[in-house]
Amino acid sequence: MKVIGVNHAQVNVSKSQLEKAREFYLGFLGMKEIPRPPVFKSDGFWFHAGTFEMHIGVEEDVDRGATRAHQAYEVDDVAAWRKKIEQARLPIKDQPKIPGFERFHFRDPFGNNIELIQRM
């Protein structure tokens, strides 16, 4: 018995920010939306993030800026992503160096913590 991989992860936004979240994750980050099974009656959307899925759900009255919890997206050009994030005026928080990787954290416009990481 063992864990064999990651199927999906979920982050949440308030209901009033759901369409802005779609614009950010699908437009700005360039993810691809995938069908969400109609069995789910709550608001949200799903998208591909490389080899696994991300789910955006709705959760109200949460201070997302108070947590270190995050998703780490592996990218192919972390320097270009850093420039794009800076141009969007999203504050970057550098992280301790991990041998063989370049990385940084930032928060999406809804307060969710995101790490972008590249193998060197």
Secondary structure, 3 states (H helix, E strand, C coil): CCCCCCCEEEEEECHHHHHHHHHHHHHHCCCEEECCCCCCCCCEEEEEECCEEEEEEECCCCCHHHCCCEEEEECCCHHHHHHHHHHCCCCEEECCCCCCEEEEEEECCCCCEEEEEEEC
